[in-house]
């Protein structure tokens, strides 16, 4: 699995949104929750989509 270098990382609540270059050379964005026990993470091709997912995420860790 390749290692990605994230840039332009922003925190929205417990979710961090970061930008990276994927394996195909495209700019991609990820949203990942940092709360313990929450396994939410998703990849998007647009920054607004990742930020929308981060702002609408409701964390419910077990």
Protein Blocks (a to p, Z undefined) as FASTA:
>chain_A
ZZdddehiacehjbccdddddfkopacdddddfbehiacdcddfbfklmmmmmmmpccdd
ZZ
